[in-house]
């Protein structure tokens, strides 16, 4: 019976995670430039209208810095950056998701790169796309190749079954940090459940190498 329950939990978990991975999290401030093959681009006119704007100066002259935070459809989005160095968009997904979306844009507004961050954002996961200054895709990097047999899907399921996180409600999402050591093939997990706990887990076998409470 226990094996059946775990198998069903794994199936439900994979279904939820797949839905989180495939959803398109574009936001209002991002437009599709249909005149150029549907390329993703920041609408700098809207950004200038709604964001806080600060004029900055350096040795090369004046430029403008932008900062905008809003929530739409349960997705909290922060856009910050400037017309000299480019822009960063960080999206915190609805509460049940254990991922963040990170996108960067060139000063002209065209997409530079985008991908997913696990948990608190310390671990890069999934496929990351990279673009040139005209918004054309140049290459894709699959960050999941660096993980062993016990990857982040298995890690999240383990923590869920142990009661440290809840994949259905997102409980403890904000107090769980995950770091993967590529050389050692190990996970380090810090999670708060009444007190802080720190785990070291083998990235190949899933064996808990150490567990300790932190004050």
C-alpha positions, -999 to 999 in steps of 0.1 A, spaced: 0 0 0 28 24 8 44 18 -25 11 26 -43 6 58 -23 42 70 -31 37 61 -68 4 81 -70 21 110 -51 49 110 -77 24 110 -106 5 139 -91 37 158 -84 50 154 -119 17 165 -133 18 197 -112 54 204 -119 49 199 -157 20 224 -156 42 249 -138 71 244 -163 50 248 -195 29 278 -186 37 311 -204 43 338 -178 44 368 -201 31 400 -185 14 432 -196 45 453 -198 60 428 -223 48 430 -258 52 408 -289 67 428 -318 47 411 -345 64 432 -372 96 413 -364 86 376 -363 68 378 -329 99 387 -310 96 394 -273 103 430 -263 98 453 -234 73 481 -241 95 510 -230 67 535 -236 45 517 -210 75 513 -187 82 550 -189 45 557 -181 40 534 -151 74 529 -135 93 551 -111 119 569 -132 152 583 -120 176 603 -140 212 593 -135 245 606 -147 280 592 -153 311 600 -173 292 592 -205 262 615 -198 227 611 -186 205 581 -186 172 569 -170 167 542 -144 133 524 -140 117 505 -111 82 489 -113 66 462 -92 31 449 -97 10 417 -93 -12 403 -121 -30 369 -120 -11 360 -88 23 366 -104 44 393 -87 67 410 -112 95 434 -106 112 453 -134 143 473 -128 172 486 -149 181 515 -171 186 526 -206 223 523 -204 228 488 -191 195 470 -197 167 456 -176 160 427 -153 125 411 -149 120 388 -120 86 370 -117 75 352 -85 49 327 -96 17 318 -77 21 304 -43 21 267 -51 51 270 -75 86 265 -63 102 284 -92 109 320 -102 112 333 -138 142 355 -146 145 375 -178 170 402 -189 166 427 -217 190 448 -237 188 486 -234 167 487 -266 141 465 -249 148 432 -268 150 400 -248 185 390 -239 179 358 -219 153 339 -199 150 309 -176 139 294 -143 153 296 -108 145 270 -81 132 281 -47 149 312 -34 167 316 -67 201 301 -58 199 273 -84 194 276 -121 172 249 -136 155 240 -169 163 254 -204 178 289 -206 174 308 -239 198 334 -251 192 361 -277 211 387 -297 204 425 -296 178 421 -323 159 396 -303 169 366 -324 175 333 -305 212 323 -306 214 293 -284 197 272 -256 214 257 -225 199 228 -207 209 234 -171 193 202 -160 222 182 -174 244 192 -145 222 173 -120 226 137 -111 199 110 -109 184 127 -78 175 160 -94 152 188 -82 120 170 -90 131 141 -67 144 166 -41 111 185 -39 91 153 -38 113 140 -9 108 172 11 71 171 4 68 135 17 88 144 48 65 172 55 89 201 51 72 217 22 37 214 6 37 212 -32 -1 218 -34 -3 250 -13 33 262 -16 37 262 22 73 271 32 83 281 -3 96 314 10 117 298 37 133 270 16 167 274 -1 183 249 -24 219 249 -36 234 222 -59 272 215 -58 281 203 -93 316 191 -83 304 170 -53 270 161 -68 253 171 -36 223 192 -26 223 215 4 188 224 16 179 249 43 142 249 53 123 265 82 97 244 100 95 259 135 133 261 134 159 260 107 170 226 94 199 220 70 203 189 48 231 176 27 217 151 2 236 129 -23 226 141 -58 229 106 -73 213 83 -47 191 107 -27 208 95 6 206 121 34 243 126 42 236 150 71 208 168 88 210 193 116 189 219 133 201 255 131 193 282 157 
